[in-house]
Amino acid sequence: MLTPEQIVASQKAAVETLFGLTTKAFEGVEKLVELNLTASKAALAEAAGTTQSMLSVKDAQELLALQASLMQPLAEKTSAYSRHLYDIASGTGSEFGKAFESQAADLQKKFMAVVDNAAKNAPAGSETAVAVFKSAVAAGNNALESVQKAVKQASEVAEANFNAVASTAVNATKATTAKAKR
């Protein structure tokens, strides 16, 4: 049985975790807003510069060269923006994952303590049932660990794929820009 002090301590820890995660979520939103403001300011400044450049174009050949010269930086900036966006989302998600893992480990320890306590106080002859129950709990814990490892691996694969796609897009734009300049 849990004592009132243990219940209060558990509730206090849950509230602290909730506020900690809320703070992390707001930090992620702040970073996202800051990124979007910075990107918007840069886009506005570049649009003004591009407009001025286009107004000073004298012929179609010069216009094509100008368009070609704008494509590569645009792709690189889009890739950099996407990377920042991914980093913000990944970092915030990582904080939530760490909190979940910590809470899960804590709950697992408490549950095992209850199971061990129940096993000690179990009536004679119930050793087999207790052993089966402990085995089932251990299997559940192993399954949870396997899922956590799979999620981590999937995240790593997704990040590697994201980096590969971003790199390919930038390289393709460079190649297209080089061809257009010729």
N, C-alpha and C positions, 0 to 999 in steps of 0.2 A: 504494500500500500504506500502511496505517496503521502508525505506529510504536508501540512499547509505551507511550510517554508519552501519545500521543494516545488510545489505548484506555483507559488508566488515567484520563485527564482526562474522557473521555466517560462512563465508569462512575461517576466521582465526581459529575459533573453530574447523572446520572440518579438517583443515590441522594439527592442534595440536593433534587432536584425531588420525589422520592417523599416524603421527610420533610416538605417544605414543604406538599405537598398533603394529607398526613395531618394536619398541624397545622391546616390550614384546615378540613378535614372535622370535626375535633374541636371547633374553634371554632364551627362551624355547629351541631353537636349541643349544645354548651353553651348557645348562644343559644336553641335550641329548648327545652331543659329549663327554662331561666330563664323563657321566655315561658309555658310550660305551668304552672310553679309560680305565677307571678304571676296567670295567668288562674284557676287553681284556687283560690287564696286569695281573689281577688275574688269568684268565684262562690259560695264558701262564705259569705263575709260578706253577699253580696246575698241568698242563700237564707235566711239567718237573719233579715234585715230584712224580706224578703217574707213569710216565715212569720208574723212578728209582726204585719205589716200585715193579713194575711188573718185572723188570729185576732181582730183588733179590728173586722172588718167586721160591720155590723149588719143589712144587708139585701142582696137580690140586686142591686139597682141599684148599690149601693156596691161590690159585688164585681165587677160588669162594668166599672165605671169604673176600679177598681184594675187589673184585667187589661189594659184598654186602655192605661193609663199605663205598664205594664211592657213592652209590645211594642216600642215605638220604641227605648228604650235597649238592649233585648236585640238588636235588629237592628243597631244601630250598633256595639255591642260585638262582635258576631259578625263584622261587616265589618272592624272594626279588627284583630281577632285574625287573620282570614284575610289581611289586608294584611301584618301582621307576619310571618306564616308564609311568605307569598310572598316578602317581602323577604329573609328568611333564606335560603330556598332559592335565590332568584335570585342573591344575593350569593355564596353558596358555589359555585354553578354557574358564575358568572362567573369566579371564581378558577381553577376547573378549565379553563375555556375559554381563559383567558389563558395558562395553563401549556401547554396543548395547542398553541395558536398559536405560542408561543415555541419549543417543541420542534420543531414542524413546520417553522418557518422556518429553524431551525438545521440540521435534517436536510436540508432542501432546499439550503441553501448548501453543505453538505459533499458532497452528492450531485453538485451541479453542478461542484464543484471536481474530483471524481473523473472526471466526464464530460469536463471540459476537459483534464485531465491525460491521459486515455485518447486524446482526439482529437489531442493534440500528439504522442503516441507511436504513433499509428496508422500502419500501413504505407501507402505511396503507393498511390493509387487508391481508397482507402476514404473519400474526402471525402464522397461522396454518402451512403454509409451513416451516417457520423457526423452529417451534416446532418439526415437523416431521424430519427435517434435523438434529436438535440437538439430537433427540432421536436416529437417525441412527448412528450418531457419537458416542454417548454414548454406543450403542450396539457394535459398532466396537471396542471401547476401552475395553469394558468388554471381548470381544472375545480375544483380544490381551493379556490381563491379564490372562485369562484362559489358553491360549497356553503357556505363560511363566511359569505358575504354573505347568502345565503338563510336560513341559520340565525339570523343576527342580525335580519333583517327579521321572521322568524317569531316570534322572541322579543319584538320590539317590538309586533307585532300582538297576541300573546297577552297582553302586559301591558296594552295599551290595552283589549282585550276584558274582561280581569279588572276593570279600573277601571270600565268602563262597567256591567258586571253588578253590581258592588258598589254603585255609585251608584244604579242602578235599584232594587235591592233595598231600600236604605235609604229612598229616596223613596217606594216603594210602601208600605213599612211606615208611614211618616209619614202618608201619605194614608189608610191603613186605620185608623190610630190616631185621626186627626182625625175620621173618620166615626163611629168607635165612641164617641168622647167626646160626640158630638152626640146 
